[in-house]
Amino acid sequence: MSTIEGKITSGTGIDILDDYFSLYTKTEDQLETKAWMIGRVTMQMFADDPNIVLPKIKDEVSKEDFISTKQSDYYMFAVDTKGSLRWKSNTITLSNISEKLNLVVVVTSKTPREYLSYLKSKDISYVFGGDDEIDFNSLFIKIKKLFNLDKIVVEGGGILNGSVMAEDLIDEISLLITPIVLNKTDSPSVFERKNVEEIKTKKYKFQSVEKLENDCVWLRYTK
C-alpha cells in the first residue's frame, strides 16, 4: 500500500496510511496465502518492549536452525538479523486471520548468540538466512523444505522488499494505491536499495486493475 508517488510511510513515526488499513486487509485476503515475511521495523508493531535486556547464555548455542512445535498452518517470518526484537509469544495474531501464525525469526551467522538463546528459551523458531547478510534465494528454498510453503507474501518495509527484488525473486506485485501525496523526498518507498550497484531494472506484465472504495486503486503485475 502506498501513496500516489509510491511512499509507504512518512519516515517520521506519523502514520499516513492508517485510514486505508481495512481496505488493505481486504485485498490481502484475496492473495490467499498462509505465510508472510516482514522486516524488523514493521514487525515492531507485533513485538514486546524493545528495551528488555537479553538474559545471559546458559547453554551453548549451535549454528543450526531451531524449529518449535507447529501451532497452525500459518507462518510469520520476521527478519531480524541484529536481534533487536523482543517477544511475548511464539505466535503472531493478524486481525484478518482467525488462526495464530507461527513466528519464525530470520537470522544470520552474525546474529548475537544471546539473541538465539533468548528465542530458544521462548520456544520461538529461527532459521539462518546467510552469513553476513541474507541470501534470499537460499532462504526461500530452505523455507519451502522446512515448512512446505509454496508462496510467501513479502510486506516490507522498503528495504526488505528491495532486497528480495534485487535477487529477482518477486513473482507478483500487488499494490494498493491510496489517493494521497506525501511530497517528502526522504521517506521510504515500496522498494528501497542502499547498496551501490549496477542498475538492473525489473520488468513486469500487467495483470489487472480494480477501482476500490475511498478512491483507491488496486494494481497487480506478474513476471
C-alpha positions as CSV (number, residue, x, y, z in Angstrom):
1,M,0.0,0.0,0.0
2,S,1.4,3.3,-1.0
3,T,0.7,7.0,-1.7
4,I,0.3,8.1,-5.3
5,E,4.1,8.7,-5.6
6,G,4.9,5.3,-4.1
7,K,5.7,6.1,-0.4
8,I,4.8,3.6,2.2
9,T,5.4,5.6,5.4
10,S,6.3,9.1,6.4
11,G,9.5,8.0,8.0
12,T,8.8,10.2,11.0
13,G,6.6,7.9,13.0
14,I,3.4,9.6,11.8
15,D,1.1,7.0,10.2
16,I,-0.1,8.4,6.8
17,L,-1.9,5.3,5.5
18,D,-3.9,4.1,8.6
19,D,-7.2,5.3,7.2
20,Y,-6.9,2.6,4.4
21,F,-5.8,-0.3,6.5
22,S,-9.1,-2.2,6.5
23,L,-9.2,-1.9,2.7
24,Y,-5.6,-3.2,2.6
25,T,-6.5,-6.4,4.5
26,K,-9.4,-7.0,2.1
27,T,-7.1,-7.1,-0.8
28,E,-4.6,-9.1,1.2
29,D,-7.2,-11.8,1.8
30,Q,-7.6,-12.3,-1.9
31,L,-3.9,-13.3,-2.2
32,E,-4.8,-16.5,-0.3
33,T,-1.5,-17.0,1.4
34,K,-0.6,-18.8,4.6
35,A,2.8,-17.1,5.1
36,W,4.1,-13.6,5.4
37,M,7.6,-12.0,5.6
38,I,8.1,-8.7,7.3
39,G,11.2,-6.6,8.1
40,R,12.4,-5.6,11.6
41,V,11.0,-2.1,11.7
42,T,7.5,-3.1,10.6
43,M,7.5,-6.2,12.9
44,Q,8.0,-3.9,15.9
45,M,4.2,-3.4,16.0
46,F,3.8,-7.1,16.9
47,A,6.7,-7.3,19.3
48,D,7.3,-6.7,23.0
49,D,9.2,-3.8,24.7
50,P,12.5,-3.4,22.7
51,N,14.3,-2.3,25.9
52,I,14.0,-5.8,27.5
53,V,17.6,-6.9,28.3
54,L,18.6,-10.3,27.0
55,P,19.5,-12.8,29.6
56,K,23.0,-14.3,29.8
57,I,23.5,-17.5,27.8
58,K,23.1,-20.6,29.9
59,D,23.8,-23.3,27.3
60,E,25.9,-23.4,24.2
61,V,24.0,-22.2,21.1
62,S,24.8,-24.0,17.8
63,K,24.6,-22.5,14.3
64,E,21.6,-24.7,13.4
65,D,18.0,-23.8,12.7
66,F,15.6,-24.2,15.6
67,I,12.1,-25.2,14.8
68,S,9.5,-25.2,17.5
69,T,6.2,-27.2,17.7
70,K,3.8,-26.2,14.9
71,Q,0.8,-24.3,16.2
72,S,-1.1,-23.9,12.9
73,D,-0.6,-24.0,9.1
74,Y,0.1,-20.2,9.1
75,Y,3.5,-18.5,9.4
76,M,5.0,-15.1,10.0
77,F,8.7,-14.8,9.1
78,A,10.3,-11.8,10.9
79,V,13.6,-10.6,9.5
80,D,15.8,-9.5,12.5
81,T,19.5,-10.2,11.8
82,K,20.7,-7.9,14.6
83,G,18.5,-9.5,17.3
84,S,16.6,-6.3,18.2
85,L,13.0,-7.5,18.6
86,R,11.6,-8.9,21.8
87,W,8.6,-11.3,22.0
88,K,5.8,-12.3,24.4
89,S,4.8,-15.4,22.5
90,N,5.9,-17.8,19.7
91,T,2.8,-16.9,17.7
92,I,1.5,-13.7,16.0
93,T,-2.1,-12.6,15.6
94,L,-3.4,-10.8,12.5
95,S,-6.8,-9.1,12.5
96,N,-7.9,-10.8,9.3
97,I,-6.7,-14.3,10.1
98,S,-8.6,-16.5,12.6
99,E,-5.7,-18.8,13.4
100,K,-2.5,-17.8,15.1
101,L,0.6,-17.6,13.0
102,N,3.8,-19.5,13.9
103,L,6.5,-16.9,14.5
104,V,9.8,-17.7,12.7
105,V,12.7,-15.2,13.1
106,V,15.2,-15.0,10.2
107,V,18.7,-14.5,11.4
108,T,22.3,-14.8,10.1
109,S,25.6,-16.2,11.4
110,K,26.4,-12.7,12.8
111,T,23.2,-12.5,14.9
112,P,24.2,-12.4,18.6
113,R,24.2,-15.8,20.3
114,E,22.4,-14.2,23.3
115,Y,19.5,-13.5,21.0
116,L,19.4,-17.0,19.6
117,S,19.4,-18.4,23.2
118,Y,16.6,-15.9,24.1
119,L,14.5,-17.1,21.1
120,K,15.0,-20.7,22.0
121,S,14.0,-20.1,25.6
122,K,10.8,-18.6,24.3
123,D,10.3,-21.7,22.0
124,I,10.4,-19.3,19.0
125,S,11.6,-20.8,15.8
126,Y,14.6,-19.2,14.0
127,V,16.3,-20.0,10.6
128,F,19.6,-18.9,9.3
129,G,19.4,-16.9,6.1
130,G,23.1,-16.5,5.4
131,D,26.4,-15.4,7.0
132,D,26.9,-11.6,6.8
133,E,23.7,-10.9,5.1
134,I,20.6,-12.8,3.9
135,D,20.7,-14.9,0.7
136,F,17.0,-14.8,0.0
137,N,17.2,-17.4,-2.8
138,S,18.7,-20.0,-0.4
139,L,16.4,-18.8,2.4
140,F,13.3,-19.4,0.3
141,I,14.5,-22.9,-0.7
142,K,15.0,-23.7,3.0
143,I,11.6,-22.3,3.9
144,K,9.9,-24.5,1.3
145,K,11.7,-27.5,2.5
146,L,11.2,-26.9,6.3
147,F,7.7,-25.6,6.2
148,N,6.2,-26.9,3.0
149,L,5.3,-23.5,1.7
150,D,4.9,-22.5,-1.9
151,K,4.1,-18.8,-1.5
152,I,5.1,-16.0,0.8
153,V,3.6,-12.5,0.9
154,V,6.5,-10.1,1.4
155,E,5.2,-7.0,3.1
156,G,8.3,-4.9,3.7
157,G,9.3,-2.3,4.6
158,G,11.0,-1.0,1.6
159,I,14.5,-2.4,2.4
160,L,13.2,-5.9,2.7
161,N,11.1,-5.5,-0.4
162,G,14.1,-4.1,-2.3
163,S,16.4,-6.8,-1.1
164,V,14.1,-9.6,-2.4
165,M,13.5,-7.7,-5.6
166,A,17.3,-7.4,-6.1
167,E,17.6,-11.2,-6.1
168,D,14.8,-11.3,-8.7
169,L,12.5,-13.4,-6.5
170,I,9.3,-11.5,-6.7
171,D,6.8,-13.2,-9.0
172,E,3.9,-10.8,-8.5
173,I,3.4,-7.3,-7.3
174,S,0.1,-6.4,-5.6
175,L,-0.1,-2.7,-4.9
176,L,-2.9,-0.7,-3.3
177,I,-2.5,2.9,-4.3
178,T,-4.2,5.4,-1.9
179,P,-5.3,8.9,-3.1
180,I,-2.8,10.9,-1.1
181,V,0.5,12.6,-1.8
182,L,3.2,12.8,0.9
183,N,5.6,15.0,-1.0
184,K,8.6,14.1,1.1
185,T,11.9,13.0,-0.5
186,D,13.5,11.0,2.3
187,S,10.5,8.8,3.2
188,P,10.6,5.1,2.3
189,S,9.2,3.8,-1.0
190,V,7.8,0.4,-1.9
191,F,11.2,-0.8,-2.9
192,E,14.4,0.6,-1.4
193,R,18.1,-0.3,-2.0
194,K,21.0,1.4,-0.3
195,N,23.7,-0.7,-1.9
196,V,25.7,0.9,-4.7
197,E,25.3,-1.5,-7.6
198,E,24.7,-1.6,-11.4
199,I,21.2,-0.5,-12.4
200,K,19.2,-3.6,-13.3
201,T,15.5,-2.7,-14.0
202,K,12.9,-5.4,-13.4
203,K,10.1,-5.6,-15.9
204,Y,6.6,-6.9,-15.0
205,K,3.5,-7.7,-17.0
206,F,0.2,-6.0,-16.3
207,Q,-2.4,-8.4,-14.8
208,S,-5.3,-6.4,-13.5
209,V,-6.5,-3.1,-12.1
210,E,-9.5,-2.5,-9.9
211,K,-11.0,0.7,-8.6
212,L,-11.9,0.3,-5.0
213,E,-13.7,2.4,-2.4
214,N,-12.3,5.6,-0.9
215,D,-10.7,6.5,-4.3
216,C,-8.1,3.7,-4.1
217,V,-6.8,1.6,-7.0
218,W,-5.5,-2.0,-6.7
219,L,-2.8,-2.8,-9.3
220,R,-1.4,-6.3,-9.9
221,Y,1.6,-7.2,-12.1
222,T,3.3,-10.6,-12.7
223,K,6.7,-11.7,-14.0
